[in-house]
Amino acid sequence: MTKERRAEVAGRRTVDSPEVLKALSHPLRLRILRHLGAAGPATSTTLAAALGENTGTLSYHLRMLERSGLIEDIPERSTGRERWWRGVRGLDIRRPPQGEMTEAERVMAAELDRMRMEEDVGLARQFTAGQAESEGWMRGSRSLIHLTKSELDAFHDDYLALLARYARGPEDAPDDARPVLLRWFGLPAD
C-alpha cells in the first residue's frame, strides 16, 4: 500500500517535510503540542501560564507551529488580539527518508529522536511506578514475534489505522475520557 493510500484509508494527511521536522525538534514546541492535544484549544496567555513561559516566547513558537501546519487558529473563538489555537487533527507525521534529508536535517531528526526517547524512558518509569494505582488506566504489552519486512510494514499500517479509528481531540471526547499516551515501536531482536 502506498503512503498516499495509507493516509487516505486512515482519513489522515501525511506530513513528511523537513520543515515539519524542524518545527518538531524544539522542546517547547513539543510541550505546546502535547498541551493542546491533552487539554484542548488555548491562547498564548493560557499556554504561557500552563507551561511556565512568557507570552512573547509562546507567540513566536505558536507561529512556527502554525507555519508548519501542526496547529491552526480557531477563527470563531478568536476575538480582537486574542487568538485561540488547536492542534491540527488527522496528521500522520513521518520523517523524510534518510537518503532525502540533508546532513542538517539528519541532525535535527537525531535530536528529535533523543528528545522523544527521553520522554519515552520517563513514561516507561511512570508506567512501572504507577500501574498498580492506575485503576486500570495503564495498559501495556510486550511481544516477540517473527515477521518479514512487509509484515512489519503491514502491522505498522494496521496500528496507525487503529489509532485513527479511536482518535479524537479533547473537545470531542466524552466527559469520562482522559488523554492517553500511546507508544509503538518494533525493532529486530537479533
C-alpha positions, -999 to 999 in steps of 0.1 A, spaced: 0 0 0 14 34 -9 20 62 16 -8 83 -1 -32 53 0 -25 46 37 -32 83 46 -64 82 25 -76 50 41 -69 63 76 -85 96 68 -53 113 77 -29 137 60 7 125 58 33 151 66 69 143 59 86 176 51 119 188 66 101 220 77 78 200 99 108 181 113 125 214 121 94 227 139 91 195 159 128 194 170 123 221 197 114 210 233 89 239 239 71 232 207 67 196 217 53 207 250 29 231 233 16 203 210 13 179 240 -7 205 260 -30 213 231 -36 176 224 -43 168 260 -62 199 272 -77 213 240 -76 248 225 -57 275 242 -45 311 238 -8 321 241 -17 335 275 -33 303 288 -4 283 273 21 306 289 5 301 323 2 263 319 38 258 306 55 284 328 67 305 298 62 341 288 36 350 261 61 365 237 81 333 236 49 313 232 36 335 204 68 330 185 67 292 188 29 292 180 37 310 147 64 284 139 40 255 146 12 273 125 36 278 96 45 241 97 8 231 96 9 215 130 -16 239 147 -43 261 135 -61 292 148 -98 289 156 -113 320 140 -148 316 156 -132 316 191 -107 344 184 -116 379 193 -95 411 187 -59 403 195 -67 370 214 -62 340 191 -72 305 201 -51 276 189 -57 239 184 -36 210 171 -44 200 135 -63 167 136 -56 139 112 -19 143 107 3 113 102 37 128 108 66 108 92 102 118 87 115 121 52 136 91 40 172 93 53 185 95 18 164 126 10 175 146 41 204 169 42 230 165 69 215 193 89 180 176 87 195 143 99 210 162 129 175 176 136 160 142 133 185 127 157 178 155 182 141 149 179 147 111 184 168 119 215 141 142 230 114 116 223 135 88 237 140 107 269 102 112 271 96 75 264 120 64 291 103 87 315 69 73 305 82 37 310 93 47 345 59 63 352 42 32 339 62 9 362 58 31 392 21 39 388 4 9 372 -9 -7 405 -27 26 415 -39 35 380 -73 18 384 -69 1 350 -59 33 331 -23 20 324 -22 -9 300 8 -24 282 20 -54 263 54 -67 251 57 -94 225 83 -113 204 71 -124 170 88 -133 137 78 -111 108 90 -103 74 98 -67 65 65 -64 46 46 -79 75 62 -54 98 51 -26 74 15 -41 74 15 -43 112 25 -7 114 -1 4 90 -28 -16 109 -16 1 141 -20 36 125 -55 26 112 -64 15 148 -52 48 162 -72 67 135 -103 48 145 -101 59 181 -86 93 176 -104 124 188 -94 156 204 -103 168 239 -132 189 226 -148 158 210 -141 133 238 -168 120 263 -167 135 298 -151 104 313 -123 103 287 -87 111 296 -57 119 274 -38 87 270 -2 85 257 4 55 233 38 43 220 45 16 195 78 6 180 93 -25 166 129 -35 162 148 -67 153 157 -87 184 188 -103 169 
